[in-house]
Amino acid sequence: MITAQELRTFLNWPAQKGKQVLSVYLNMEPDWDKSAERKFETVFKTLMQKVRKEVPAKDRAALEEDFKSAWRFVSKYEPAGRALVLFADASEGYCWNREMRVHLPNRAEWCEKPFILPLLEAAAENKRYGVVLVNKAQARLFTYFLGEVEEEIDALAGSEVQSKKSPGRDSLRSQFKMERTADMHVQWHLKHVAELLGKIARLKKFDSLVLGGTREAADRFERLLPAALRGKVAGRLALPVHAPEKDVEAALNKLESETKKRSDETLVHQLTQETDPMDSHRLLGVEATLNSLRSAQIRTLVYSDRFGASGRRCGQCGMFAAPEGRICQKCGAQTEALSQVLEGLARRVALRGGRIEAVHAEAAKCLEEAGGIAAILKEKP
Ligand SMILES: [Zn+2]
């Protein structure tokens, strides 16, 4: 898990001339069951070989120091999450690491700032969910973010009122009375859960809400919610109130990837269709997106998860340019080749409060036909 504060620190990282940071992403999933094999150590060494080849001879010594610093950690590491992230700059005695519960592909980069594109993508893709599992007498409340479920409130023991048939002459009447009492208890219980959810919502600010438990109780609970929360209900989980936490996590993982797939397809469809109502405030393709003088106004940067084009950047004003743009369109200065152009652009968008969306699978293929990258601008010109 990474906090918004940490992400901000990496976004505001001051680049210093001649200083480089080694960034390593190691996927830990193959090691879940066979930790003795420590496959990630081999992956780490392979990644280091690749980085070595890309670095000019004069920088090798500094790079080797960063390797050593990272290796000291990796060689002793006991996998616990689904991915390990590590940033090392030995010249500063800096070595930061974090376990993540989301899938992150293997990758290593050596550049002037920590390479955070995968972290930005993970944070953008993983919305915060509120989860309520509820039946007539009990409820559990969770929040879910970055692949991790956190139980907020454990099984509330509501008033367990059973409408047993009572003996005696007035049995019918008293049964009716008890059922009515039982129903009132259910109503109190659901209202109480809605209040608790409201409190958690104020603290955790989740984007979506999913409900589970028994269908009847969940439906009734949904109707009791204030409009603002009801509007966030994104779906149902077919899980009982006492479902183990790992089942809740698995169900949310699935729901999240399905939701993401649908929204990717809608987004790319909107961006690429010819008669688009957003036409005047969209940029489509490498040229249009990188050369735009309006990159500061990007609200959403959208790209295929395989996008790998390089680009250029103006040394004077920091403006990005497509691979052919040797002269800065803004200030006329010479531009320099930049291999991590996507990282640079994504950082800029994130710093200005914009969103980044890496699209996958079919949506990615579709966007690639239009250049693999696009942007939606904040306002019409
Ligand atoms: Zn310039």
Boltz pocket constraint, residues with backbone or C-beta under 6 A from the ligand:
constraints:
  - pocket:
      binder: B
      contacts: [[A, 314], [A, 315], [A, 316], [A, 317], [A, 318], [A, 319], [A, 328], [A, 329], [A, 330], [A, 331], [A, 332], [A, 333]]
      max_distance: 6.0
